[in-house]
Amino acid sequence: MTSKPRILVTYIESGFGHIMSAQAIADGLKAKYGTQMDIVESEIMRDDNDETLIKFEKFLTNQTKATNKYWHYGDLIFAVMNLGRRQFMNLVHHVFFRKAVNSAVEAFRLREPDVIISTHYFVTFCAMEYKRRYAKEHDVTVISYNPDNNVHVWWDRRCDVFITNNGRASTEAIRKRKFDYSHVRQVYFTVRKCIRQFDMTKQQCRDKYGIAQDKFCIMIADGGYALSKSKKYCKYLLKHIKQPLTILFLAGKNQALYDEFCQIAQTAPSNITLIPLRFTEKIYELYCACDLFVTKAGPNSILDSLFVGTPVMVDYCPHPIERATCKLFVKDYGCGVTAFHRRTATKLINSYISDPSLLDPCRKAIAEHIDKTVDGGEQIADIVYEQVKHKFETETTQANNK
């Protein structure tokens, strides 16, 4: 290892939560150790224009889309994963996904990092394969941050450090997934620096985007792909809400859906203002503009909304990861409600329009459980620093003893 350790922060798209978490970690590293470490950020599946990796990332993305679009598809996938456990994961990746694994290993070899930081199980698996094959030539420390609120079976427990963001996930990692307890760390939730430092008021956000100040406002979303319940929920609300309401409809990167709702907005009922939205990096400003965020239980989307003080209504949990998210933030913390049927959502939203104070308990819970002064990204940066410092001191001692 050189005097300035090379830290590789990896980005991979399989849903957008893994990307947002990696960005938060990079923010923390730069803020605390930017002059002491060589921090390299890489879209590891794309930067080398390797066709195999590009196709495999698209495959992962399509699987994520399918869990949102097809009822119980996610449950089926996780049932198969749990049935086969890690042995099945090893078989699949060494046989069926062998080319993708080899290409990822080569991407690491070209960069020669001292530390690989991963927010996705596949990157962690490939990082451990790189370490297994090339440790003699260039040893590396593999640090995994799990952005989810539980720990699924395919996370590679061989990694040097495995980081979770809540106590239940830490317990699951050790007791159920059999991680070495000495390798498991727990930090606070990670959000991007721009969200942590965000200080606009609801009124200011509404002014910025031309949203009426005197109407109850909700956002309806299904993550970046908008393939779940958002379309049906929005159309149902347009028919059945008779009180004044502003609906921000997030079509994300789904251009066809955006175009469709631009047409619908022109004929929306007079009591409802419908505003379709594309994907935007500053979506948190629009969360803040709302009184309620209606969404599936995507961990990062919910976390971003809570960090700007907006309660959530969870309408769908397509697989165990999102059920864990709903349990943590809605059931345990009380930062929102569930409405898995459109009629339930309509009834609740009507009641909130009539009496917005009904959401005060959720806002109070957010204030109690969401602490913007604690930075999970910087806590991870401290863990990285501890690892490279220990490694550097060990290598120096060994060199002096020769």
Disulfide bonds with the S-S distance in Angstrom:
none
